[in-house]
Amino acid sequence: MVTDSEIQHLTVPEKLFAYAESYLRAATALCEQLVAGNAPCTWADGAVVLMLSAHATEMFLKGLLLRRVPEQQVWNRGHDIEGLTADLRKHFPEAEFGWEVPFRTEYPENMTADEIATLSPFRDAPPSILYRYPVGKMGKDWNGFYGFEPNSFLPVLRELKHDFTRLRCVAA
């Protein structure tokens, strides 16, 4: 039996890293099963892989930010990977912290916030919510069309693991 006593002594950033890595391992394990054909590949399975990896990304960003700037109000960001990435760029300007954070979309600089909101694949909800629920509030379908292909996403998960390891080391 395992208990939370394993992590009680850790700092908040280290607790967030532990959870981020576990979410990522779970996403990778399911994706590997789908690639191997050991489980039927359904949208529900793909959405779970996407949700787990998006949540892992969010928690990892919060851990990095709190490690460098303990007073950073990461909790006010909720599930906002875009906002957390902006905070990352602000507080980690060094080249070794370069990271193509997944679950974000980059837009041309001349686009207005309204134009971006209209085009964003996450206009209804952030990825860790969008992929967590089959429908939005009041049972309404999400706007847009979403897909998942495990063979294409598995390398993304492996790169994410590599980035977590690399960034955690340079942020120490």
Steps between C-alpha positions, in 0.01 A plus 500: 500500500622850420393811687538873457771489767736438207460860385401691814859610562546633145474865403193605303696513171633148561148374575378653175789340310417160653138524389593638157732206440235252616233652274746482212587135576129413501445679168800324349395157628152531349635641174750213475214251550306667221802495268564132576137414432456366854192717546241625255580853391196715571453874528446454875843336529664771290330773703631344821856493361464865397348605834768325706782647294345849502457484877858374536618799297299742713631355827858497374478867399365589844782306666768676292353842571471438874854364515641826363239748627342355817259793528370448144121474501479186287172403663330805349579362153276198546551268203631777272802349323528809277525730803739269684720488189504881488607499866769244417641721221501801734672329794723262301640710214823299479553299182528168684135538602382508140207261470230446242225459758224274365129581513553854379438670173712785371336777301642785291587806709255722310195294603263649755393317814149464355636341181713261702207407723294413193768273353634338817445125520466557875245781483242295692733372769870441571633162380495332841125577519413458131643150491376408849131526416316370191279810503510851639275658756132420468587197289584700188748356251835675478545735204736362240616163380760310699709195417779285638747264335711302750793427265543872439453603861735250665812691381347819646467326837860377483620851417295637789673255736836612365406867547379438857831334588711765327316800643480360849879452499585848371250662739657333805 
